[in-house]
Structure formats: structure tokens, C-alpha cells
Amino acid sequence: MPIHPLWLLLILVAVLLLFGPSRLPELGSAAGKAMRESRKATPDLTNDVTAAAKPAEPQPPAESTAKGSSSEAKPSN
């Protein structure tokens, strides 16, 4: 559904009446900063979600460092 230009004009007039002309630059700046931060955070969030959705790769079995030794403990006398 396309946004009608009259709706945009109506919204602009309502914002102007609510906040006044002196606060409009401040509101625009805050909106720009919020958009910039969301653009910066989007790739990180996408990577996190993608990594969480991947199935875990099976780990190869750990090799023992002492080859040829038995796994049973020898009793001490």
C-alpha cells in the first residue's frame, strides 16, 4: 500500500503542532542517530542469529596424549 503524499503532509503538520519549530531539528537529529545505530547493529545481529541457527558441528574424538599406556590406574603399595 503506497503512502499518499497528503498523509505525509498531515503527519508533518501534526508533528509541527505537537513539538514546535524549535524542536524539529533536534528530533530529526535524534531520528538520524537512531537509524545510524540500527544500521550498525543489523550485521552483528544477523551474524548472531545465523550462528545460533546453524547445527553444531560434531567434535572429533579427543586423542589421548599417552599412547600405549593403559587407562586403568595402578594400585600403589
Secondary structure as UniProt FT lines:
FT   HELIX           5..19
FT   TURN            21..23
FT   HELIX           24..53
FT   TURN            67..68
//
